[in-house]
Amino acid sequence: MLIKYKKSFEKIAMGLLSFMPDEKEVKKLQSTIKEYETNDQWRLFLWKEEDVLGAIGVRIDDGQKMIVQHISVTPSHRNQGIGKKMVKALKDQFADEYLICANEKTENFVSHCDE
């Protein structure tokens, strides 16, 4: 289930985002989390089953596009379709409001989800 990020999930979210290639450094990671917490155009969602297993972060552009800029799944739960479930849930929830698309870092994965 896709849930909205809350401050109480900060450490889990930082851990998940740290798997993104550009989010390895702690200062960069802290800056990214702060952006999700303070910028109304950035939204972070977590994928929760029994535990939180993944994160998907988006940026609203022009009030019309929802751009997937981060997507990450815990290593022990990869290749189980969780990333695809997150993208599908995002589309199910927001497709009426926004055009869901990807940036250059998430494009390969997001386009693969449509196959």
N, CA, C and O of each residue as an XYZ file, in Angstrom:
460
protein
N       0.839     -1.174      0.000
C       0.000      0.000      0.000
C       0.887      1.240      0.000
O       1.878      1.307      0.727
N       0.525      2.204     -0.811
C       1.255      3.466     -0.917
C       0.782      4.401      0.199
O      -0.412      4.673      0.321
N       1.712      4.885      1.001
C       1.370      5.814      2.078
C       2.210      7.079      1.948
O       3.325      7.042      1.430
N       1.669      8.191      2.420
C       2.407      9.450      2.383
C       3.524      9.426      3.414
O       3.365      8.898      4.515
N       4.641     10.001      3.041
C       5.781     10.141      3.950
C       5.395     11.024      5.124
O       4.727     12.045      4.956
N       5.823     10.619      6.315
C       5.699     11.431      7.524
C       7.074     11.489      8.173
O       7.908     10.607      7.965
N       7.302     12.522      8.952
C       8.591     12.727      9.629
C       9.002     11.487     10.439
O      10.191     11.192     10.556
N       8.033     10.773     10.989
C       8.356      9.591     11.798
C       9.011      8.477     10.963
O       9.617      7.559     11.517
N       8.887      8.564      9.635
C       9.516      7.583      8.741
C      10.851      8.074      8.181
O      11.387      7.472      7.251
N      11.388      9.154      8.732
C      12.574      9.785      8.145
C      13.746      8.822      7.966
O      14.327      8.767      6.883
N      14.103      8.069      8.994
C      15.262      7.175      8.893
C      15.034      6.077      7.864
O      15.942      5.730      7.108
N      13.834      5.535      7.835
C      13.509      4.495      6.851
C      13.601      5.077      5.441
O      14.191      4.473      4.545
N      13.006      6.265      5.256
C      13.021      6.909      3.940
C      14.447      7.226      3.506
O      14.803      7.019      2.346
N      15.257      7.722      4.420
C      16.653      8.032      4.080
C      17.394      6.758      3.685
O      18.181      6.761      2.739
N      17.144      5.682      4.402
C      17.773      4.408      4.070
C      17.397      3.941      2.680
O      18.249      3.484      1.918
N      16.118      4.057      2.349
C      15.657      3.644      1.023
C      16.227      4.543     -0.067
O      16.695      4.052     -1.094
N      16.190      5.845      0.147
C      16.704      6.773     -0.869
C      18.211      6.633     -1.053
O      18.740      6.954     -2.118
N      18.904      6.157     -0.022
C      20.361      6.007     -0.131
C      20.754      4.960     -1.170
O      21.916      4.903     -1.572
N      19.807      4.130     -1.614
C      20.092      3.152     -2.664
C      20.097      3.789     -4.046
O      20.551      3.172     -5.010
N      19.595      5.026     -4.154
C      19.631      5.749     -5.436
C      21.074      6.196     -5.681
O      21.725      6.680     -4.755
N      21.583      6.047     -6.891
C      22.990      6.380     -7.169
C      23.407      7.798     -6.762
O      24.531      7.987     -6.296
N      22.550      8.779     -6.922
C      22.919     10.162     -6.608
C      22.662     10.546     -5.159
O      22.866     11.701     -4.784
N      22.222      9.611     -4.349
C      21.851      9.930     -2.971
C      22.745      9.221     -1.952
O      22.318      8.964     -0.827
N      23.954      8.912     -2.332
C      24.848      8.162     -1.449
C      25.401      8.997     -0.284
O      25.559      8.491      0.827
N      25.690     10.265     -0.545
C      26.286     11.111      0.492
C      25.223     11.561      1.490
O      24.108     11.914      1.106
N      25.580     11.545      2.775
C      24.638     11.879      3.842
C      24.090     13.297      3.680
O      22.887     13.510      3.836
N      24.941     14.260      3.372
C      24.471     15.644      3.216
C      23.474     15.775      2.070
O      22.486     16.498      2.196
N      23.712     15.101      0.975
C      22.806     15.122     -0.174
C      21.471     14.478      0.209
O      20.399     14.982     -0.126
N      21.565     13.374      0.906
C      20.382     12.652      1.362
C      19.541     13.510      2.314
O      18.317     13.562      2.190
N      20.193     14.172      3.250
C      19.487     15.055      4.188
C      18.819     16.207      3.445
O      17.699     16.600      3.770
N      19.505     16.736      2.459
C      18.957     17.821      1.653
C      17.723     17.351      0.880
O      16.732     18.076      0.791
N      17.782     16.150      0.328
C      16.654     15.593     -0.426
C      15.450     15.384      0.486
O      14.330     15.748      0.127
N      15.669     14.807      1.651
C      14.570     14.580      2.603
C      13.961     15.912      3.027
O      12.740     16.040      3.112
N      14.805     16.899      3.292
C      14.310     18.222      3.687
C      13.443     18.824      2.579
O      12.420     19.450      2.856
N      13.855     18.631      1.336
C      13.086     19.131      0.197
C      11.698     18.467      0.166
O      10.691     19.133     -0.074
N      11.657     17.160      0.410
C      10.367     16.465      0.441
C       9.495     16.963      1.592
O       8.270     17.002      1.477
N      10.127     17.340      2.697
C       9.365     17.796      3.857
C       8.861     19.229      3.709
O       7.831     19.575      4.287
N       9.564     20.069      2.947
C       9.243     21.491      2.931
C       8.688     22.019      1.606
O       8.043     23.067      1.587
N       8.925     21.323      0.521
C       8.506     21.805     -0.797
C       7.169     21.159     -1.180
O       7.081     19.937     -1.296
N       6.147     21.966     -1.372
C       4.821     21.451     -1.726
C       4.799     20.737     -3.074
O       3.895     19.948     -3.346
N       5.783     21.010     -3.908
C       5.839     20.389     -5.233
C       6.524     19.014     -5.211
O       6.468     18.275     -6.193
N       7.157     18.683     -4.104
C       7.822     17.388     -3.956
C       6.996     16.528     -3.009
O       6.596     16.979     -1.936
N       6.744     15.289     -3.411
C       5.975     14.377     -2.564
C       6.669     13.022     -2.512
O       7.090     12.475     -3.531
N       6.775     12.505     -1.312
C       7.419     11.211     -1.101
C       6.379     10.242     -0.554
O       5.625     10.560      0.366
N       6.361      9.056     -1.144
C       5.447      8.002     -0.708
C       6.270      6.771     -0.365
O       7.328      6.533     -0.949
N       5.779      6.000      0.579
C       6.434      4.762      0.975
C       5.512      3.603      0.643
O       4.289      3.739      0.675
N       6.107      2.460      0.323
C       5.336      1.256      0.061
C       5.387      0.397      1.310
O       6.454     -0.043      1.740
N       4.214      0.166      1.885
C       4.143     -0.583      3.128
C       3.323     -1.836      2.947
O       2.182     -1.785      2.487
N       3.900     -2.948      3.307
C       3.163     -4.206      3.403
C       3.142     -4.479      4.902
O       2.452     -3.765      5.629
N       3.854     -5.465      5.389
C       4.002     -5.581      6.846
C       5.019     -4.547      7.319
O       4.863     -3.939      8.378
N       6.043     -4.363      6.526
C       7.076     -3.353      6.791
C       7.127     -2.394      5.612
O       6.516     -2.637      4.571
N       7.861     -1.307      5.787
C       8.088     -0.387      4.671
C       9.172     -1.012      3.801
O      10.278     -1.282      4.269
N       8.846     -1.240      2.531
C       9.750     -1.946      1.624
C      10.283     -1.090      0.495
O      11.255     -1.464     -0.161
N       9.657      0.064      0.257
C      10.078      0.883     -0.864
C       9.676      2.334     -0.701
O       8.888      2.688      0.176
N      10.238      3.169     -1.570
C       9.926      4.600     -1.587
C       9.847      5.065     -3.032
O      10.589      4.601     -3.898
N       8.925      5.999     -3.269
C       8.818      6.614     -4.586
C       8.592      8.105     -4.362
O       7.661      8.513     -3.667
N       9.455      8.899     -4.961
C       9.385     10.349     -4.797
C       9.072     11.022     -6.113
O       9.613     10.651     -7.155
N       8.190     12.022     -6.065
C       7.769     12.717     -7.281
C       7.882     14.224     -7.098
O       7.929     14.745     -5.983
N       7.923     14.892     -8.228
C       7.923     16.363     -8.259
C       6.797     16.783     -9.188
O       6.672     16.280    -10.304
N       5.976     17.717     -8.708
C       4.890     18.243     -9.528
C       5.468     19.366    -10.381
O       6.095     20.291     -9.864
N       5.253     19.277    -11.691
C       5.791     20.254    -12.628
C       4.642     20.905    -13.386
O       3.824     20.207    -13.984
N       4.572     22.218    -13.370
C       3.538     22.985    -14.085
C       2.127     22.642    -13.631
O       1.163     22.960    -14.327
N       1.990     22.004    -12.483
C       0.668     21.625    -12.007
C      -0.011     20.567    -12.856
O      -1.177     20.243    -12.631
N       0.715     20.022    -13.838
C       0.122     19.043    -14.761
C       0.865     17.714    -14.789
O       0.263     16.671    -15.041
N       2.158     17.747    -14.534
C       2.971     16.534    -14.601
C       3.406     16.126    -13.198
O       3.721     16.969    -12.358
N       3.418     14.827    -12.966
C       3.978     14.260    -11.754
C       5.174     13.440    -12.214
O       5.019     12.375    -12.810
N       6.360     13.948    -11.931
C       7.590     13.337    -12.437
C       8.226     12.456    -11.362
O       8.583     12.940    -10.288
N       8.362     11.176    -11.650
C       9.011     10.243    -10.730
C      10.501     10.552    -10.750
O      11.162     10.407    -11.779
N      11.026     10.980     -9.598
C      12.449     11.321     -9.537
C      13.247     10.379     -8.636
O      14.473     10.327     -8.739
N      12.593      9.653     -7.778
C      13.254      8.649     -6.942
C      12.369      7.415     -6.883
O      11.148      7.520     -6.767
N      12.980      6.267     -6.962
C      12.254      5.010     -6.728
C      13.266      3.994     -6.207
O      14.330      3.792     -6.792
N      12.908      3.365     -5.099
C      13.861      2.468     -4.458
C      13.119      1.387     -3.674
O      12.072      1.641     -3.078
N      13.673      0.189     -3.684
C      13.130     -0.943     -2.937
C      14.269     -1.551     -2.121
O      15.411     -1.590     -2.577
N      13.958     -2.020     -0.924
C      14.999     -2.644     -0.105
C      15.625     -3.797     -0.898
O      14.915     -4.541     -1.575
N      16.934     -3.945     -0.815
C      17.617     -4.992     -1.605
C      17.035     -6.395     -1.408
O      16.961     -7.170     -2.362
N      16.629     -6.725     -0.200
C      16.119     -8.078      0.059
C      14.723     -8.314     -0.530
O      14.237     -9.445     -0.535
N      14.080     -7.255     -1.025
C      12.747     -7.400     -1.616
C      12.706     -7.021     -3.098
O      11.627     -6.859     -3.668
N      13.859     -6.883     -3.711
C      13.903     -6.533     -5.130
C      13.507     -7.733     -5.986
O      13.536     -8.879     -5.538
N      13.140     -7.438     -7.221
C      12.720     -8.455     -8.196
C      11.468     -9.207     -7.759
O      11.257    -10.359     -8.140
N      10.637     -8.538     -6.951
C       9.374     -9.132     -6.521
C       8.183     -8.288     -6.989
O       7.047     -8.531     -6.584
N       8.451     -7.301     -7.840
C       7.368     -6.498     -8.388
C       6.940     -5.313     -7.542
O       5.943     -4.664     -7.858
N       7.661     -5.017     -6.486
C       7.274     -3.919     -5.591
C       7.412     -2.567     -6.290
O       6.544     -1.706     -6.144
N       8.479     -2.373     -7.036
C       8.652     -1.119     -7.776
C       7.504     -0.900     -8.754
O       6.968      0.203     -8.860
N       7.135     -1.955     -9.462
C       6.007     -1.872    -10.402
C       4.712     -1.558     -9.657
O       3.901     -0.760    -10.128
N       4.518     -2.179     -8.503
C       3.319     -1.909     -7.702
C       3.269     -0.442     -7.282
O       2.199      0.166     -7.278
N       4.430      0.132     -6.927
C       4.462      1.539     -6.520
C       4.073      2.446     -7.681
O       3.281      3.373     -7.511
N       4.629      2.180     -8.859
C       4.313      2.993    -10.042
C       2.834      2.850    -10.386
O       2.173      3.844    -10.685
N       2.308      1.630    -10.347
C       0.897      1.400    -10.646
C       0.003      2.123     -9.636
O      -0.975      2.763    -10.022
N       0.330      2.025     -8.358
C      -0.469      2.688     -7.323
C      -0.455      4.207     -7.518
O      -1.476      4.872     -7.337
N       0.697      4.742     -7.883
C       0.816      6.181     -8.146
C      -0.101      6.573     -9.306
O      -0.821      7.569     -9.235
N      -0.060      5.783    -10.363
C      -0.905      6.059    -11.533
C      -2.388      5.905    -11.179
O      -3.212      6.729    -11.576
N      -2.723      4.856    -10.438
C      -4.117      4.646    -10.042
C      -4.637      5.820     -9.213
O      -5.786      6.236     -9.362
N      -3.791      6.339     -8.353
C      -4.204      7.404     -7.438
C      -4.206      8.792     -8.081
O      -5.045      9.626     -7.742
N      -3.280      9.048     -9.002
C      -3.094     10.418     -9.487
C      -3.271     10.632    -10.993
O      -3.160     11.768    -11.455
N      -3.539      9.593    -11.764
C      -3.618      9.737    -13.228
C      -4.719     10.699    -13.676
O      -4.600     11.315    -14.735
N      -5.774     10.837    -12.899
C      -6.843     11.777    -13.265
C      -6.398     13.225    -13.085
O      -6.912     14.130    -13.743
N      -5.445     13.430    -12.194
C      -4.968     14.772    -11.853
C      -3.718     15.184    -12.627
O      -3.567     16.341    -13.019
N      -2.825     14.217    -12.838
C      -1.512     14.507    -13.415
C      -1.136     13.500    -14.504
O      -1.620     12.368    -14.529
N      -0.271     13.944    -15.386
C       0.387     13.038    -16.319
C       1.583     12.474    -15.556
O       2.473     13.227    -15.161
N       1.614     11.173    -15.348
C       2.703     10.537    -14.605
C       3.826     10.240    -15.597
O       3.621      9.543    -16.590
N       5.006     10.772    -15.318
C       6.153     10.531    -16.190
C       7.416     10.390    -15.343
O       7.355     10.441    -14.115
N       8.537     10.216    -15.991
C       9.800      9.966    -15.292
C      10.832     11.005    -15.689
O      10.689     11.693    -16.700
N      11.876     11.106    -14.874
C      13.021     11.923    -15.267
C      14.064     10.991    -15.889
O      13.827      9.792    -16.036
N      15.208     11.551    -16.248
C      16.222     10.738    -16.928
C      16.761      9.606    -16.050
O      17.237      8.599    -16.574
N      16.694      9.752    -14.733
C      17.233      8.720    -13.843
C      16.256      7.573    -13.619
O      16.668      6.449    -13.331
N      14.963      7.854    -13.750
C      13.960      6.819    -13.478
C      13.247      6.339    -14.742
O      12.411      5.437    -14.687
N      13.583      6.947    -15.877
C      12.880      6.674    -17.127
C      12.895      5.201    -17.521
O      11.852      4.647    -17.867
N      14.054      4.565    -17.472
C      14.147      3.146    -17.861
C      13.216      2.278    -17.027
O      12.498      1.428    -17.553
N      13.241      2.506    -15.723
C      12.413      1.678    -14.845
C      10.927      1.947    -15.051
O      10.140      1.012    -15.199
N      10.540      3.226    -15.061
C       9.127      3.577    -15.191
C       8.557      3.106    -16.527
O       7.427      2.620    -16.572
N       9.311      3.239    -17.607
C       8.820      2.764    -18.902
C       8.702      1.233    -18.908
O       7.814      0.680    -19.555
N       9.584      0.567    -18.199
C       9.539     -0.899    -18.070
C       8.258     -1.338    -17.332
O       7.746     -2.430    -17.577
N       7.749     -0.494    -16.438
C       6.541     -0.821    -15.672
C       5.298     -0.857    -16.552
O       4.310     -1.499    -16.196
N       5.333     -0.188    -17.677
C       4.178     -0.128    -18.577
C       4.106     -1.332    -19.511
O       3.111     -1.519    -20.212
N       5.146     -2.135    -19.521
C       5.175     -3.277    -20.449
C       4.298     -4.412    -19.949
O       4.203     -5.452    -20.602
